[in-house]
Amino acid sequence: MSKGDARGFAPLDTLVRELELLDGAPGSFVEWENRHGAVRRADSTGAGLTLTHDATPEPVNPGQLEDVARTSVQ
């Protein structure tokens, strides 16, 4: 639960856990950045989950979201 514009570091397991909690929590989001500076954001909407990367939002299911998280930070 970050506040402000400062970013923090968290282990991959923390990211995955937060993404699992996102489904069914409309208005919530998780944003992460990898070591290359690529930023991704997952949002929970009333209709499901969206993943935004390079300003392009796409619908995603929870399993896909976890796969993207794991591969994007490697």
C-alpha positions as CSV (number, residue, x, y, z in Angstrom):
1,M,0.0,0.0,0.0
2,S,2.2,2.8,-1.3
3,K,1.2,6.4,-0.9
4,G,2.5,9.3,-2.9
5,D,4.6,9.1,-6.0
6,A,7.5,7.2,-4.5
7,R,8.1,3.6,-5.6
8,G,9.2,0.8,-3.5
9,F,10.7,-2.7,-3.9
10,A,8.8,-5.9,-3.2
11,P,9.5,-9.5,-3.9
12,L,7.8,-11.3,-6.8
13,D,5.6,-13.3,-4.4
14,T,4.2,-10.0,-3.0
15,L,3.4,-8.8,-6.5
16,V,1.6,-12.1,-7.4
17,R,-0.3,-12.1,-4.1
18,E,-1.5,-8.5,-4.7
19,L,-2.6,-9.4,-8.2
20,E,-4.6,-12.4,-6.9
21,L,-6.5,-10.1,-4.6
22,L,-7.3,-7.7,-7.4
23,D,-10.0,-9.8,-9.1
24,G,-13.4,-8.7,-7.7
25,A,-12.1,-5.5,-6.2
26,P,-13.4,-2.8,-8.6
27,G,-11.5,0.5,-8.5
28,S,-8.3,-1.2,-7.2
29,F,-5.1,-1.4,-9.2
30,V,-1.6,-2.7,-9.0
31,E,1.3,-1.1,-10.9
32,W,4.8,-2.5,-11.3
33,E,8.0,-1.7,-13.1
34,N,10.8,-4.0,-14.1
35,R,14.5,-3.4,-14.2
36,H,14.3,-2.1,-17.8
37,G,11.8,0.6,-16.8
38,A,8.8,-1.1,-18.4
39,V,5.7,-0.2,-16.4
40,R,2.5,-2.3,-16.3
41,R,-0.7,-1.6,-14.5
42,A,-3.5,-4.1,-13.7
43,D,-6.9,-2.6,-12.9
44,S,-10.0,-4.2,-11.5
45,T,-13.2,-3.0,-13.2
46,G,-16.8,-3.9,-12.7
47,A,-16.4,-6.1,-15.8
48,G,-13.1,-7.9,-14.9
49,L,-9.4,-7.1,-15.1
50,T,-7.5,-5.0,-17.6
51,L,-3.7,-4.9,-18.1
52,T,-2.1,-1.7,-19.5
53,H,1.3,-1.7,-21.0
54,D,2.7,0.9,-23.5
55,A,-0.6,2.9,-23.0
56,T,-2.6,-0.1,-24.4
57,P,-5.3,-1.6,-22.0
58,E,-6.3,-5.1,-22.7
59,P,-8.7,-7.5,-20.9
60,V,-7.0,-10.2,-19.0
61,N,-7.9,-13.1,-16.8
62,P,-6.3,-13.8,-13.4
63,G,-4.1,-16.6,-14.7
64,Q,-2.8,-14.6,-17.6
65,L,-2.1,-11.7,-15.2
66,E,0.1,-13.9,-13.0
67,D,2.0,-15.2,-16.0
68,V,2.6,-11.7,-17.3
69,A,3.8,-10.6,-13.8
70,R,6.2,-13.5,-13.6
71,T,7.7,-13.1,-17.1
72,S,7.8,-9.3,-17.0
73,V,10.1,-9.0,-14.0
74,Q,12.6,-11.7,-15.0
